[in-house]
């Protein structure tokens, strides 16, 4: 069995699965259950400054998007940071950490953008024995209206400033949690790094309205007929998170900065993908909220089994393996030519590939009277849409053409060499090939 | 006190009322809304979908299933009913396993088709439960059409004609409209008097009058109808029963399966309906299966279907055969009846084994005898009482195009007309298409 032990910023956990700062980590009771179930760590639900506790709405906090059979694909929430007194949370954190020294316990913090506020809370957090802190610069709803959460995360200068304070007043690892509600994720990540952050974690939730009630015309979730945008998460956001993680992993300014990956991790495979794009740990929330803590059994067993199959003995061997393969469009090999191929034995004759190609793509699939669907190589640009809409896995595949073969679409011979847009004759900016 | 399965002879009350009620509940209970959503999600929305091609009424199945997915079962119901006004009954009785569901690509892929029939029922039940009738009549044309027979073909024809603005009078020989939907369909497929409820709902279109007890060749004649109406549609079904060529078939206890089924359908209290202890059904079609299963559900101890050819040749689908088997009906193939024995009343049936060579069936000479206090003949119905002067095609009324008979102004459809399978859904398609042709003729 591959060893899933993770060392992230010097913080050890028996596996890379941490529960993200969210309702599942709001109190001792839940966190103890999580650790008993086998979770590697938790980021405790975000703490606010000392004072009257935060107030939450008393109606629905969540809205959802479903796939077939009410399978939850996306979840949105308008819950704020912890609404329990700071002192209670700190006491509980200290107790839990003492009882579970082998698990990671991170304190998420969100206080106003004032040095005194951070200076006041950080020593109290340190006293709990927490392994590190995560700065919540991400929550897009409620707290952002008060100048916190994503209101900070959207201004790189604030990120750098607050991170610096934290490094000044706290001596354990500082993780900066980033909001995806920005145009270029590399900027806030670089700001965090410049401020001295030990790592970034991302993504926080995405601004969202899950639906509109067509009887009342209120957005959902609806509070007395009104709705406010919430933070979107769950399986639906994974592709966005993977892209943002990869941007940070490969940018010159942030390359090598440790990352804790968040966003729709639901099965071991999602975790492996985040890790391969440079994440040292992954954080999970929606999957646990949907299915309960027991999913950790599949998450750990699955990752371990995959690593065994591939011959990786530690998480470190997987981290960042996919990063060199993330590139810009302009560097993709334009001499790579593939054609769709339909496996007639597997084809169930639904015709979805035909409808998709005929109506919306390149008219590259023919249909006979007896419903035999075949690719017309002269038209096929290998766009992959037929593969994506085919209900049968592996029925349609994209088969690369061998060098020397003639592409029936262009009449040109497939070249064995690599050539990209930067040197393409149609590119007015093209440089001569070196 | 129930008499039990062992009571000899043809007796009522073999099972208690409670047992009978339980036995005759819906074969396929309706889908709950979430079940419908899950079932609908399985549809791939195929291009030029094979299920539509397989449907005799060409219902746009992927569209109505998508409308269920999108939360509008009423729109789904309308999509169905536009093509098939008896979509509710067809959802219950269509042999979907040999039609749409057999053609479903998921049947090919995984042996488990989208549950089209049950989804159709979900949508049509929903629209019928709303009480509203989704169609309106066009402006009156001043034309009146006579429809003979209030079965599926006649009702579908009448509804379409009424929708197009014509007035319709349906002449029905039986006391109630519905035809085989009312008198012939397996009771466990059409529960809660659905057939009459569907007719009542269909008639809400307006412009359709039904005259029951109106018998062609007796109280009315084709010549008379042609004088009084602008067109005539014949949907008189197959009123005759094929004769069983075997000795002793006149004995008590031997009767037509369709009459037995009709008795079950019309029974006020199933507990009063007599059934044999040892029932033998002769035949291999859906009527044979229906009669056999009903006998079993009524409490017969042994029920056997005796069919003269092999299983593959049976008119009943494999699904129907399995349905019979799952109810404990024994299916005996390659046997033909020789004689019914008994002293005035059936006690045994003698069957001879057969072999088939080049389609020719011959008896092998070897016989067996089965106890049989009730013998039900399900060897097919035949055209009876067709008006003089119409050209026949085999034993049915010859038609060309959309149900045009050899006589000007006279159309025919349903089981009495040649061509097509004898299915409710086929009858609906023929009635509808004839109506369109009648309309085109009347307004030209």
Interface residues (C-beta under 8 A of the other chain):
Chain A: X68 X69 X70 X348 X349 X350 X351 X352 X354 X355 X367 X371 X391 X392
Chain B: X34 X37 X38 X41 X42 X44 X45 X46 X47 X48 X49 X50 X105 X106 X108 X109
